[in-house]
């Protein structure tokens, strides 16, 4: 093998490794507890690092996931998130957690996490879950993957793909999910498209959805509930 070929292989492997990285970048220190102090000089993953000398166990602790979320809303679900914004010790660690409560026939509406893959497990109830693949080739439809989940079942939603969960039972349901980012973000599709501020021009949405502008105007006039 020539030196040029060896260098080329190393370069390709480096690129593939970079592309295949599936979570937040690995930290270069044991931890970086986030702190709201603009005078501190060290920023990691968008947060300021707390001085390690004053870090305590409480920086890595949060209680409250035993509390049932309020599902008395238009979609019948509530998401309780534990991420870097309320558990500062998660900063740089590339992981977060959510509890999701569902009323009977409650829905966690179609949404995406732009920065994280989600792995969900059902603790109580029965959920109909699914995700849709990204745009395929010409004259092909986006493929939908769905599954009925019972307590103890686990399902994965790949990073960035539109997904949902629907409680198909007559009783409440509870699920927990881990995400591969300290702050995975969430984009609820209906809210983003029809509830943006300022609103997206109705001519654009009417053409995109192939409907009359009156339909778009009606949808934009609705209150789009944020269950997070």
N, C-alpha and C positions, 0 to 999 in steps of 0.2 A: 504494500500500500504506500503510495507517495505521500509526502508531507502535505501537499495541497489537498488530497482526498481526506486525509486525517483531520485537517483543520475544518474542512467543509462538513464532515460528519459531526464534529464537536459543535459547530455553529448551529446545525440543524437540531441537535439534541437540546441545545440551550434554548432555542426558540420554542420547541415543542414543550419543554418543561415550563417555560414562562406562560404559554397559552393554556396549558392544562391546569394551572394553579386554580383551585376551586373555592378558595375562601380568602379572607383578608390576608394581607402580607404577613409573614412570620415576624414577630417582634425580635429585636436585637438586644433585649434586656429581659429580666425576670418578669417585670410587670411595669405598667405605666398607668397608675390610677388617675382618672380624669378629674380635673379641678377647674372651676370657673374663676380663673385668675389670670387676667391678661398680662400681668407683670412677670409671670413665669416664662422662661425662655424656651423650654423644650416642648415641641409639638410632635405628637405621634398619632397618625390616623385622624387628624383633624381635631384632636383634643390636646389640652395642656396637661403635662405630667405633674402630679403632686410630688413634692419632695419625699423620696423614700423614707427619710428619717421620721416623718410624721404620719406615715401610712399606718392604719390600724385594721384589725379584723373586720370592723364595720364597713370598710371600703369594699369588701368582698361579700357582703351579706345583704339580703333583702328578704323580708317576710311578706306574706299576704296572698300567695297563690292558692291558699286554701279558701279564700273568699270567693263566693259565687258572683260572677259578673252580672250586671243589670241588662237583661235581654228584652226589657220593655221598650222596644223601638221598632222602627218600620221594617227592619230586616230580621229581627228576632235573634240576634246574636251579639256577643260582646267579647272583644279580644283584650286580654290583660297581658301587656308586654313587659318583659324584663330584658332590657338592653343597656347599652353604655350610658344612655341618658338618665336612667334611674338606678343603675348599679355600676358606679364608676370603675370598679375593679375589672370589669370586662374589657376595658380599653386595651387594644392590641391583641386580644386573645382570640378573635375571630369566631365568636359563638354568642348566641342569645337564645331566649326561650319565651314562649307565649302559652298562656292558658286561653282556651276558647270555650265559651259557654253558648249553648244553643237552646232556645225555647222549642217546644214541639213545632216541627216544620220550620224551624229557624234556618236562616241562610247566612253563611259567610260569603258575600257576593264575589263574583269573578274579579280577581285582582292579580297583581304580580309583585314579586320582591326583586327589584333590580340588582341587588347586591348579595343575594343569598339563596342557596338551596334549602328547602324545608323538608324535614322528616316528621311526620305526624303519627301519633298513636291515640287510639280511642280508649278512654277510661270508662265511659258510661254512654249507653244509647247506641243508635245505629245511624251511620252517616253514609250518604251517597257523595263520593268525591270524584274529582277528575281534573285533568289539565289538557290544554290544547297545544299542539306543536306549532312552531314558528312557520312562516309562510313557505309552502312547498314550491315545486316547479309549476310551470304554466299549465292551466286547465286541471289543476289538482286542488283538492280541498284540504284545509287544515285538519289533521287527524286528532280525534278526541279519544283519550284514555280514561276510563271510568272504573270504579270499583265500589262495592258495598262493604263498609267496614263495621266490624263488631268489636266489643271490648277486647283489648289485647292485640288487635290488628294494627299493622304499620303500613304507611304509604308515603312515597317520596314525590315531592313536586320539584322538578329541576329548576335551577336558577333562571329567573327572568320570564318563565312561561306563565300564561294566564291559567289560573286554577280556582277552585271553589270547593266548598263543603256544604251539604244540605242535610239537615236532620229529617230523615224520612219516618221517624217514629212518632208515636203519640205522647211520648214522655221527653223530658229534657235530655240533653246529651252534653258530655264534657270531653274535650280532647286537649292534649298537650303537644307542642311542637318545638323542635329545636331547629335553629337556622344557622347557616355557616357564615355568619357575619355578626360583628358586635352591634351593627346598626343596618339591618338588611333593607330598610325602607319598604314602603308599601304604596302601590298605585291601584286604587279601586277604579275599575274601568268606567263604570257608569258615572261616578262622581267626577272623574277627571274630564270626561268627554262632555257631559251635559251640565256639570256644576262648577266649571272653572270660573275664575275671577281675574280679568273680565271674561265674559262668555265668548266661546268660539263663534265666529260668524255663522249664522244659521244657513247661509247659502252653501258654505263649505260642508256642514254636517248633512244638509239635505242631499247634496250630491254624493257624499261619501256613503250614506246609508240608503240612498235611492228611495227617499220618502219625501212627502210634501213638507214644505217649510212649516206648516201649521203643526205638524207632528213634532218637529224639532223644537218649535217655540213652546209647545206644551211640556215637553220633557225638560227643557231648560227652566221652566217656571216651577218645577217641583223642588221640594226640599230633599237633598240627597244626604242621607244619614251616614255619618262616619262611625263605624262600630269599633274603632280602635281607641 
